[in-house]
């Protein structure tokens, strides 16, 4: 072994940061880092489960827990016998956090016969004012690389705990982003995914207040060898004309948008403290599809938000069709302590579970119809490390009939569909 084992929960930003952690903790062969997620109570439960599993599999390792759940509820993880240390989202970006930690749990008995208290280092994330440029990018164990351009969030949606895990919005200077993108392209990555907590809020904290669209223009101009640029989840209300023009007309921008919609009912959107209405979501999808018909739409939708009645839920269900959502991420609502929504009248858990299932079924049906429509077409596919699978520009999953060169971009003919994956052969 040449470095730590890293268990990553949650978002693409966590994926990027986990790879940065791997670089910082080189040589720490006895270390397991669990990079946690706090977006739902289920995510926290799965983090605890992953920690217990890691301890069973490697009883002599040091286990450090970091990420959003560690930031928002460090006491939860400090109380776990399996945990040697808890570090916050600020501390996880410091190499020293991975060098000094409690002895392995198997040898950490104190004089009273109990476990010694874990090392807890979690500072005030709201005091962080910048995202260090040297931490702006990370290599991922994928054919694509993830490039962090922004962190934190200035909005306070009533259901969301993430601002308290990530702090206020802060942007990486454009020059540093372009330089990291060059390094990634030079390292052989054909595709870069721009990531952040609220990517479309990029720029107001920087001199001159550059926009995300301007940053993308600089990346495309400054890194001519980069073949594909993709956006992670974005807020539709923050798509300005510059960004829209790039999404609609720039061939190196992938035809794939993942929108943070959350609901399809105006009253629920207001109670969520979102900044768009139902009609706004439908309008931006209609507009972008008119300009670029091959674009695929993904969305986050919450099922069973407090006060949601059946009619309100039906509005969210209809949004799947009206926004042509083929990459649906459905979240059953779970109350997060400290958020306003947790104090609102709650929907019962069986109803939430049933509504989430109906939303998933609607998305799955729409997705299958979309994938079937691609049979017989020619697609440009980025081949994953296995050499047998990849993703088209629209992020449709593809499996090849024969092995391809990993990390290459292959022009392929889609010949069929098996389960949720397109079958392809390299075009002659």
N, C-alpha and C positions, 0 to 999 in steps of 0.2 A: 504493500500500500504506500501511496505517496502523499496522502492528504486525507481530509476528513470525509466521513459519510454525511451527506446532506439530504434531509427529508423536506421537500417543499410542498406546502399546502397553498391552495388559493391561486392568485392571479398571475398574469404574465410578468408584472413588475417583480413579484416575489421570485419568479424563475430567473430573471435577470440578476437580481441581487444575490440569489443563492450561488450563482456562478462567480460573482465578485467575491463572495465569502470564501468559496473554494480556493481562489487565488490567494487571498489574504492568509488563509490558514494552512497553506502548504507545509507539509512536514508534521502536522498534528494528526498522526495516524490513529491515535487512540480516541479521537474526537468524533462525536455525532452532533450535528447541528440540526435542530428542528425549526424550520422557518414557518411560523404559524400564520393562520388566517383567522380574522374575527368577524367576517362579514355576516355570518349567521351563528346561532347557538350550535347548530349541527357541525359547522366548521370547527368550532372550539372543541366539541366532543370528539371529532375525528382526530384533532391534534393530540388530545390526551391519549386516545387509543393508539396512535402512532408512537407516542413516547413509551407506553407500556410494552408495545411489541418490540421496539428497539432495545429496551433493557433486557427483555427475555432473550433476544438473539445475540446481544453482545453485553454480557453482564459486567465486564471489566472496563467498558468504555466510559469516557466522560460524556455526559449529555447536557448540552446547552440549548435552551429554548429562547428563540427570538421571534421577531415579526409582530404583526398587529395585535394578536391575542396576548402575547407577552407584554406588550406595551399597555394595553387597556386593562388587563387583569393579571398583573404579575403574581399576586398572592395565590391565584389558582394553581400556578405551576410551581411556585416556591413550596407549596404544601405537598407536592408529589414526591414520594420517597425515591422515585426513579431519576429525579432531576438534580443535576449538579450545579447549574447556574441558569439565571434568567437575565437576559440583556435586552434593552429596548431597541427601538428602530434607529435611534441615533447611534447607540453604542455598537450596533451590528456593522456599522460602516467604519469601525476603527479596528485595525489589525490587532492591537493589544488585547482586545476582548477575547481573543481565542487562545491566548498564551497563558493567561493567569485564570485559573478556575479551581474549584474545589477538587480534591483527590477523587478518584473513581468511587462511586457509591459503595462498591464492595469492600473498600478499605477505609470508609469515612465514618466509622463508628466513633461517637464521642465517649467521654468517660462514664456517662450515665447509661450507656448501652443503647442509646437511640441514634438516629442519623444526625450528622452534623448539619447545621443550617446551610442551605445552598447560597451561593454568591448571587446577590440580586443587584443589578446595575441598570436602573431604568430612570432616565432623567425626563424633564419636562419637554415633550416633543413640540409644544407650542412655542418654545423659545428658539427653535431652529429656524434660521432665516435664509439658508441657502442650501442647494444641493451641490456637493463638492464635484467639480468637473472631472477629477480623476476617478470618480466612481460612476461616471455617466453611462458607461457601457459594460456589458459582460458577455462572455462567450457562453452559449448554451449548447447542451448536448443534442442539438437539432441541426437540420440542414440550414435553418434560418437563425439569425442572431437577434437578440432583443437589446434595444438601445433606450435606456432611460433618459428622457428629456425633461421630465417634470415629476414632482412629488407633492403630496399633500393636497388639501382641498379647502377652499374658502367658503363653500356652501354648507348649509346645515339641513340637509334633508332629514325629516323627522324620524325616519327609520334607521338612519345610518350611524354606526359607531366609528367608521373608518377615519374621519377627520381627527378623532381623539387618539387614533393609533398612528397616524401619519403626520399630523400637524397641518399648518397652513400651507397654501399653495406656494411653491417656489420652483423656479425654472433653471435649467442648465444653460449657461451662455452658448449662443449659437456657434461661436468659433470652436468651442470644446466639443460640441455635438458633431460638427462637420469633421473634425480631426479624428474622433472616435469612429465615425462612419467610414472614413478612409482606411483606418486600421482594420476594421472588420472586412471591408471589401478586399484589401490586400491579403487578408488571411484566407480568402477563398469563399467568403459568404456571398451568395448571389442575392439573398433577400434579407432585409432588415425590417424588424417590426418596431415602430416607435411606441414606447410604453410610458405609462405614468398613472397616477391616481385619477387625474382629471386633465387628460392630455390637451383638450381643446382650450383650456384656460392658460396655456403656455404664453409667457411673455410679459404681462403687465408689470412684473416685479423687476424686470431688466431695463437697463438704459435704453431709451427710445421705444419701449413697449412693443417689441416685435411680436407678430402673430404667429400661430402655428403654420399658416400658409406661407409666410415669409421664410420661416425656418425650413420648411420642406423645399422651397425653391432653392435655398442656399445649399441644402444637401444634394439635390439633384445636379446643380451646377458644379459644386465642388467635388463631387464623387462621380465622374462620368462612367466609371466602370461598374457602378452599382446597377444591377439589372431590375431589381424589384424592391419597392418600398410599400409597406403595409402599415395601417393604423390599428392600434388596439381599440378598446371600447371608447367611444366619444359621445359627447353630449350634443344632440342635434341642434339645440337652440344656439350653440356657439359656432355653427358652421357659417362663416362669413363668405363674401363673394370670392375672395382670393382662394380660400380653401375649397369652396364649391367648384371653382373652375379647374383646380388641380384634380379633384376627385372625378370630375366629369370628363376631362379631356387629356390628362397626362397619361400616356401609355405605360410609364414606369410605376405609376400608382396603381396598386392592385384593385380590381373591381369588386371590392368586398368592404362593406361598412357594418360595424357592430355598434348599435345605438343603445344608449342608456335610456330606455323608455319607461320602464318600471310599472306602468299601468296604462289602461286605455279609457279610463273614466275621468272626466274633468273634476268632479268633486274629490275623488281619491287623489288625483294629482295635486290638488290644492292642499289637501290634508297631509300629503307627503312633503309639501313645500318644494315641489318641482317648479321649474321655470318655463314649462311649455304646457300647452293644452293638447287634447287629442287631435284636433284639426291640424296643429303644427306638425305633429309627427307624420300624419298621413301626407301632408303637403310636401314635406322635404323628401319623402320617399318617392312620391309621384314625380317630383321635379328631377331628382337625380336619375331615376329610371328612364325618364323621357330623354335625358341627355346621354345616358350610357346604359342601354337596355340590358347588357350582360351582367350588370352589377348584382351581387347577391347581398341580402340584408340579414343581419343578425340582430338580436335584441335581448336585453335583460327584462324580465317581467316578474313581478312579485305576486304570488297568489295569496289571497286571504289577508290583505292589509286590514288593520283595525277599521271597523264600521262598514266594511265592504259587504253590500247585500248582493242578492243574486243578479239584479239588473246591472249593478256596477261591474260585477264579474263578467257578465256577458259582453260588456263593452270592451273589456280586455281581451276576451276570447275572440271577438270579431276583429280585433287589431291584427291578429296573426294573418288573416286573409287580406285585410285592407293595406297592410304594410308589407305583404309578401315575405313574411319572416321564415327563412329556411335554416337559419342557425339560431335556434331558440335556446336561451339559458333561463330556465324557470326556477325560481326560488320560493319555496313555501315560507311565508312570513314567520319570523320568530322574534319575539321581543328582546331587545338589547338593553340591559340596565343602563340608565342614564340618558336614554333617548326619549323625546316627547311621545313618540308613537307607543312606547311601552306603557304609557299612562292612559291611552285611549281605550275605549271599549273594544275588547278583543273578539275575534271570530274563533269559534271552537276548533280544536285541532282536527277532528275528523273532517270538518268542512274544508279547512285549509288543505288537507291532504288530498281530498277529492278534487278540489279545484285545480291544484297543481297537476294532478294526473290528467285532467281534461285539457289543460293548456299544453302539456307535453304531447298528448295524443294529437292535438291539432297541429302542433309544430312538426311532429313526425310525419303526419300525412302530407302536409305541404312540402316538406323536405323530400319525401320519396317521389312525389310528382315532379319536383324540380330536377332531381337526379335522373329520373327516367327521361326527362326532356333533353338531357345532355347526351344520351346514347346516339351514336352516329356522328357526333361533332368531333372536331379536332381541338385539343386543349394543350396549353403549355404547362408542364408539370415540373415542379421542383422535387427532385428525388430525395427521400429521407436517407438517413445513415444506413438503413437496412438494405437499400438498393432495390427493394421490392414494392415500396409504397411511396406516396408523395401527396402533394396538394396542388390542384390547379390554381390559376390566378384568382378564381372566385372562391377559393378555399374548399372546393369539393374534394373529398378524400378519394384517392386513386390507388389501385393496386395493379401492378404490371404482371403480364403473363410470363415475362422473362426478366431476369435481373438487369438493372441499369446502374450506371456509375453513380455512386452516392454524391449528393450535393450538386449534381448536374441539373440543367433544365432541359427537358426532353419534350419534343413535339409528339403528341400521342393521339391515337384515334380511340375514342371510347366505344367499346364493343358490347358492354353489358353492365348489369347492376347486380351485386350480391349483397344482400342485407343493406348496409348503409354505405357501401363502398363501390365506386365505379371500377369497372375492369377495363384495362387499356392495353394496347400494343403500340410499340413505337412506330410512328408514321414512316412510310417508305420514303 
